[in-house]
């Protein structure tokens, strides 16, 4: 949540603004920049809204060789200029940007800052005022004052601090919020995501929790609050700067939908050997095979991917699987079996709700696996094992390719455990062939996207609400479909088990209410058809997405042939495209829906 970029030693304005634009998907309700030209001039500019507003507000002479910038997703206080970062102290000597949440900021404010006039409602301002207070009253140098504050703080943070009495330094601190130091020739750059500054350097130092650093254009000194001076080696990152660009697409969401067949092929090539057997680290497979119950924790779309994973893992391994919302499980921990194993599904690897659960799992010394798209992310570092999604950067706030990648990894994992346990279904299921069929079918569906555009225009864009219904795996997909549609189009949408509507919710059906039925389940397809008739009889406009095997002539989208267990890969495409086109046709910002942020690092 929020994005941070800082640089010392180079044309700071452009680098910070470009970097912030690349991080804008992480938070976009306000933005700000502090620049210092090292010749005695400094500039602070903050604007409500997008980075484009900030850019427009800067005059040509506002340049610097040092700069820190921030794009915000509000946690404390409304999106206003006063609450936007960088924050500054009463003497206007210190400037600070922050990602994360300071849990004890009220306590710190009440204990230390009663005589200081705070100008914002944020937790961050308390920190910069405290640094200033300690520097003034105790005559501490900046780094010492900063460390004194860090030792008082409880919470998550990535901080960049500039002191205008020594403006050729940036002071950094990191705890539970991502922060990378990029090393350049004659400059150093800091960002909450390496992707935002890849055009400057490919060499990075991973800062760890508790690290405090002092950087200049030619040097960086890192120490850890607990262990003292540390040596963090720089390494080259293997990231393609173009992977994070939109290319010829109007929106990332469509690009990412279109990329899915390629992602599925890549996962198949990476995690299956030439004979179609999974090749994950045997330690992961051994640990999981010994479990008597697998617990999956996740949020949002990843939670929905977990539900589909449950169906796959149970079918292939006969091990029961429980899927829990991380935000609930963190404080209402599930009752555990004797030999539990924990999976954390998270595209970003930074979701605070999931992290709370993982901490508890670690406290109990239990084995865990994080399945994530981001190498080196917090949940990846803190779990026993990691498997990467290999989906490439996902920039649109609405998750698409990470969802299908998560399900593909779960399928391969299910087969690995099933084979290890010698489960007949897993032994016989030709996953390589099935994933190839899935990728081919997905390609056909993305190629036929115009049909989804028509359906979105005809049924969705003027509708206030909508329903998705399905049974079995189709129900799990209906939940994801509803989340996708509502988050980007603002059409209030519910995903329902098809048989459940008649137990109350059918009273919401009116003339023209769109009800989108997903029909792939061989056992219940007729029953779902019956539920469609029930809603049509009450005026609903039904849209049917059905497997070829059970399709009828009047169905709107007929999915290419594939086994039921794999049907999610195909259904995912039309439900994502319906959401995309509903949003686009309504003229909304598809990639950055209101009130949302890509990675949710607050509980
Ligand atoms: O990074 P994570 O997978 O842990 O994120 C979980 C959710 O915040 C995320 O899936 C969210 O629901 C997306 N906006 C859905 O499109």
Boltz pocket constraint, residues with backbone or C-beta under 6 A from the ligand:
constraints:
  - pocket:
      binder: B
      contacts: [[A, 299], [A, 300], [A, 301], [A, 302], [A, 345], [A, 346], [A, 347], [A, 348], [A, 349], [A, 350], [A, 351], [A, 354], [A, 397], [A, 398], [A, 399], [A, 400], [A, 483], [A, 484], [A, 487], [A, 597], [A, 598], [A, 599], [A, 600]]
      max_distance: 6.0
